[in-house]
Amino acid sequence: MRLHTTTALSLSALAILALAGCSHSSAAPSGPTSSPTVQVHPDGESVPAPAPLSSAALAKRLLDEIDLGRDYARIAWRPAAHDDVTVIGCPALEKLGGDAASGTSLAFPRKAKASFTYAGSSNSELSEELYSDTAARLFKGIGEIFDAMVSCPTYQVVSGSTVLTVGTQGTAAPDLGDERWSQLLTYSVGGQRSVVKQTAVRTGNILVIASGSPGLVDANLEKALAKAKVAH
């Protein structure tokens, strides 16, 4: 069976439930190591950060076919069926336990997602996720997973009868937003190998995540960030 690359990729899920629909998270952080709860105006005055956006508001800020162009077609999102997940070879991830592995510990309530295939090819896909919460909560919730993953450049995830080897390599993230993370993920299972890029940018109380074919992520990240910041 073909190894899916981004159809169900998610930075809210650590488990990589590959083959019949997968879900995964990773990135290497760059930028600040703390996250503000207030905004500072140019005159030096501190004011409370804006309230998180609703899922409905986030959905309006996702990229669509008009933004991406006629070569992109939207993919219907299918939740992954989570079997019992075991992480092997990464003590930091094992310590987080099953909730992190199944994604429940990072299931921010305010979220929206869209996935696309490029030029009709299932091997060229792009997934965008938006989350909204306080800056501190976004940073803390995702940072726990990121810190664990960068401590283990190679490990295995066992889900049901599937054993998936995961390799991670931190990459330079573009200088966007307040905090940013980027990583190349290598999935190996059943003799097949796939490389996916994931880049996340936090701007204020919004987190933008682009996952998929490296070229598509690089080409569309800034566009996704600009739309996520525009009020509707």
Residue pairs with C-beta under 8 A, 6 or more apart in sequence:
1 19
1 20
1 190
2 19
2 122
2 192
3 18
3 19
3 22
3 187
3 189
3 190
3 192
3 193
3 194
4 18
4 19
4 21
4 22
4 122
5 123
5 125
5 187
5 194
5 196
5 212
5 213
6 115
6 125
6 126
6 127
6 196
6 211
6 212
6 213
7 21
7 22
7 75
7 78
7 115
7 122
7 125
7 127
8 17
8 21
8 22
8 23
8 77
8 78
8 79
8 80
8 115
8 127
9 22
9 23
9 24
9 127
9 196
9 198
9 211
9 212
10 23
10 24
10 25
10 103
10 113
10 127
10 129
10 211
11 25
11 26
11 27
11 106
11 129
11 142
11 145
11 198
11 200
11 209
11 211
12 25
12 103
12 106
12 107
12 108
12 111
12 129
12 131
13 23
13 24
13 25
13 80
13 102
13 103
13 106
14 24
14 25
14 85
14 87
14 93
14 96
14 100
14 101
14 102
14 103
14 106
14 145
14 149
15 23
15 24
15 80
15 82
15 85
15 101
15 102
15 103
15 157
15 159
16 22
16 23
16 24
16 157
16 159
16 164
16 166
16 187
17 23
17 80
17 81
17 82
17 83
17 85
17 159
17 162
18 159
18 162
18 164
18 187
18 189
19 162
19 189
19 190
20 81
21 78
21 80
21 81
22 80
22 187
23 80
23 82
23 103
24 166
24 185
24 187
25 103
25 106
25 142
25 145
25 149
25 198
26 145
26 146
26 149
26 166
26 168
26 183
26 185
26 198
27 142
27 146
27 149
27 170
27 181
27 182
27 183
27 198
27 199
27 200
28 146
28 150
28 168
28 169
28 170
28 171
28 181
28 182
28 183
29 143
29 146
29 147
29 150
29 179
29 180
29 181
30 172
30 173
30 179
30 180
30 181
30 182
31 173
31 178
31 179
31 180
32 178
32 179
34 139
35 135
35 136
35 138
35 139
35 140
35 178
35 179
35 202
36 49
36 135
36 136
36 178
37 48
37 49
37 134
37 135
37 136
38 46
38 47
38 48
38 49
39 46
39 47
39 48
39 49
39 50
39 204
40 46
40 47
41 47
49 134
49 135
49 204
49 205
50 204
50 205
51 205
52 110
52 132
52 133
52 134
52 205
53 61
53 110
53 132
53 205
53 206
54 110
54 132
55 109
55 110
55 111
55 112
57 132
57 232
58 110
58 111
58 112
58 130
58 131
58 132
58 206
58 228
59 112
60 232
61 112
61 130
61 206
61 227
61 228
61 230
61 232
62 112
62 113
62 114
62 128
62 130
62 224
62 227
63 114
63 116
63 128
63 220
63 223
63 224
63 227
64 74
64 114
65 72
65 73
65 74
65 116
67 223
67 227
68 116
68 126
68 220
68 223
71 118
71 119
72 116
72 117
72 118
72 126
73 116
73 117
73 120
74 114
74 115
74 116
75 115
75 116
75 117
75 125
77 113
77 114
77 115
82 102
82 103
82 159
83 159
83 160
84 98
84 159
84 160
85 98
85 101
85 102
85 157
85 158
85 159
86 101
86 157
86 158
86 159
87 93
87 94
87 101
87 155
87 156
87 157
87 158
88 94
88 155
88 156
88 157
88 158
89 152
89 154
89 155
89 156
90 148
90 149
90 151
90 152
90 155
91 152
92 147
92 148
92 149
92 151
92 152
93 100
93 101
93 148
93 149
93 152
93 155
95 148
96 105
96 144
96 145
96 148
99 105
100 106
100 144
100 145
101 157
105 141
106 141
106 142
106 145
108 131
108 132
108 133
108 137
108 138
108 141
110 131
110 132
110 133
111 129
111 130
111 131
111 132
112 129
112 130
113 127
113 128
113 129
113 130
114 127
114 128
115 125
115 126
115 127
115 128
116 125
116 126
116 127
117 124
117 125
117 126
118 124
118 125
118 126
118 213
118 216
123 213
124 212
124 213
124 216
125 212
125 213
125 216
126 210
126 211
126 212
126 213
126 216
126 217
126 220
127 209
127 210
127 211
127 212
128 208
128 209
128 210
128 211
128 220
128 224
129 207
129 208
129 209
129 211
130 206
130 207
130 208
130 209
130 228
131 138
131 206
131 207
131 209
132 138
132 205
132 206
132 207
133 141
133 205
134 205
135 178
135 202
135 204
135 205
138 202
138 205
138 207
139 179
139 202
142 181
142 200
142 207
146 181
149 168
149 183
150 168
150 170
150 183
152 168
153 167
153 168
153 169
154 165
154 166
154 167
154 168
155 165
155 166
156 163
156 164
156 165
156 166
157 163
157 164
157 166
158 164
162 189
163 189
164 187
164 188
164 189
165 187
165 188
165 189
166 185
166 186
166 187
166 188
167 185
167 186
167 188
168 183
168 184
168 185
168 186
169 183
169 184
169 186
170 182
170 183
171 182
171 183
171 184
171 197
172 182
173 180
173 181
173 182
173 199
173 201
174 180
174 182
174 199
174 201
174 221
174 222
176 201
176 203
176 221
176 222
176 225
177 201
177 202
177 203
177 208
177 225
178 202
178 203
178 204
179 201
179 202
180 199
180 200
180 201
180 202
181 198
181 199
181 200
181 201
182 197
182 198
182 199
182 200
183 197
183 198
183 199
184 195
184 196
184 197
184 214
185 195
185 196
185 197
185 198
186 193
186 194
186 195
187 193
187 194
187 195
187 196
195 214
196 211
196 212
196 213
196 214
197 211
197 212
197 213
197 214
197 217
197 218
198 209
198 210
198 211
198 217
199 209
199 210
199 211
199 217
199 221
200 207
200 208
200 209
200 210
201 207
201 208
201 221
201 225
202 208
203 225
203 228
203 229
204 229
206 228
206 229
208 221
208 224
208 225
208 228
210 217
210 220
210 221
210 224
211 217
